[in-house]
Every structure is written in structure tokens, then in C-alpha cells.
């Protein structure tokens, strides 16, 4: 008796200008940043309970197979975030300062 081989699943889909875990609302960015910060796949599944271990490994495999493309995509996202941050800083400095203070407090509690 032989077991049938399973075909590889598409773990990542491209939609709305970004990369997402197939069929759910978790971005590839979230998994990749966790992975790059040294989190294990098991730890990532604990932080994102909607993800199975298989999906996390699939996302990491996709990233590693497409590292140059995804690194460029992430860098572009970081630039866009910087622009938004600068815009908020200029338009509403008080709100920006409150957000930065809250962020510092949150990180100091961890």
C-alpha cells in the first residue's frame, strides 16, 4: 500500500497590492518580520492563532524562495510608512507626540 503524495498548496496570494496568507487576513509581512526577528514557526503560530504551523512554514518558504522580491516589497512598505509618519508629524504634532509616548510606554512594559 502506498500513500498518495499531496500537491503543494498555494500558501501566499497577492491582493490589494500586497501579499497575504492564502484565504485569511494576515499579511506575509507579519510572518516575515516575526521570522526575521528570530521567532520560531511555533512561536509565530502562538502569536497568530489563525495560522497553522503548515501555513507559517509555507509563508517562510515562499519568502526564502523569493527573498529579493519580498525584501524590496518590505522596504517599499517601510518607506511608505515613513512618509505617513512624517505627514502626521507635520499635520498634527501633538497627536504624533502622544502616539510616540504611548509606543515608548508599551515597549517599556514588555
C-alpha positions as CSV (number, residue, x, y, z in Angstrom):
1,X,0.0,0.0,0.0
2,X,1.4,3.4,-1.0
3,X,0.3,6.7,0.3
4,X,-0.7,9.3,-2.2
5,X,1.5,12.4,-2.4
6,X,-0.2,15.7,-1.7
7,X,0.4,18.6,-4.1
8,X,1.9,21.8,-2.7
9,X,-0.7,24.3,-1.7
10,X,-0.5,27.9,-2.6
11,X,0.2,29.5,0.8
12,X,0.5,33.1,-0.4
13,X,-1.7,35.2,-2.5
14,X,-1.2,38.6,-3.9
15,X,-4.2,41.0,-3.5
16,X,-4.8,44.7,-2.8
17,X,-1.2,45.5,-3.7
18,X,0.2,43.2,-1.0
19,X,1.0,39.6,-0.1
20,X,-1.3,37.7,2.2
21,X,-1.6,34.2,3.7
22,X,-4.0,32.4,1.4
23,X,-7.6,32.9,2.4
24,X,-7.1,34.9,5.6
25,X,-6.4,38.5,6.6
26,X,-2.9,38.0,7.8
27,X,-0.2,39.6,5.7
28,X,3.0,37.9,4.7
29,X,4.8,40.9,6.2
30,X,3.6,39.8,9.7
31,X,5.1,36.4,9.3
32,X,8.3,37.5,7.7
33,X,9.0,40.2,10.2
34,X,8.4,37.8,13.1
35,X,10.7,35.2,11.3
36,X,13.4,37.9,10.8
37,X,13.2,38.9,14.4
38,X,14.2,35.3,15.4
39,X,10.8,33.9,16.2
40,X,10.3,30.2,15.6
41,X,7.5,29.0,13.4
42,X,5.8,27.6,16.6
43,X,6.0,30.9,18.3
44,X,4.6,32.6,15.2
45,X,1.5,30.3,15.3
46,X,1.1,31.2,19.0
47,X,1.1,34.9,18.1
48,X,-1.2,34.4,15.2
49,X,-3.7,31.7,16.2
50,X,-5.5,31.7,12.8
51,X,-2.3,30.3,11.3
52,X,-1.5,26.7,11.2
53,X,2.1,25.6,11.5
54,X,1.9,24.4,7.9
55,X,0.9,27.9,6.8
56,X,3.7,29.5,8.7
57,X,6.3,27.1,7.1
58,X,4.6,27.8,3.7
59,X,4.9,31.5,4.2
60,X,8.6,31.3,5.3
61,X,9.4,29.0,2.3
62,X,7.7,31.5,0.0
63,X,9.8,34.3,1.5
64,X,13.0,32.4,1.2
65,X,12.3,31.4,-2.4
66,X,11.5,35.0,-3.3
67,X,13.7,36.8,-0.8
68,X,15.0,39.6,-3.2
69,X,11.5,40.4,-4.4
70,X,9.9,40.3,-0.9
71,X,12.7,42.3,0.7
72,X,12.2,45.0,-1.9
73,X,8.5,44.9,-1.2
74,X,9.0,45.3,2.5
75,X,11.5,48.1,2.0
76,X,8.9,49.9,-0.1
77,X,6.3,49.4,2.6
78,X,8.7,50.9,5.2
79,X,9.3,53.9,3.0
80,X,5.5,54.5,2.7
81,X,5.2,54.1,6.5
82,X,7.9,56.7,7.0
83,X,6.0,59.1,4.6
84,X,2.8,58.6,6.6
85,X,4.6,59.2,9.8
86,X,6.2,62.4,8.5
87,X,2.9,63.6,7.3
88,X,1.3,63.1,10.7
89,X,4.2,64.7,12.4
90,X,3.8,67.8,10.2
91,X,-0.1,68.0,10.3
92,X,-0.7,67.1,13.9
93,X,2.5,67.3,16.1
94,X,0.5,66.9,19.3
95,X,-1.1,63.7,18.2
96,X,2.2,62.4,16.9
97,X,3.9,63.1,20.2
98,X,1.0,61.3,22.1
99,X,1.4,58.2,19.8
100,X,5.2,58.2,20.3
101,X,4.8,58.4,24.1
102,X,2.3,55.6,24.1
103,X,4.6,53.5,21.9
104,X,7.5,54.0,24.3
105,X,5.4,53.2,27.3
106,X,4.2,50.0,25.6
107,X,7.7,48.9,24.8
108,X,9.0,49.6,28.3
109,X,6.3,47.3,29.8
110,X,7.4,44.4,27.6
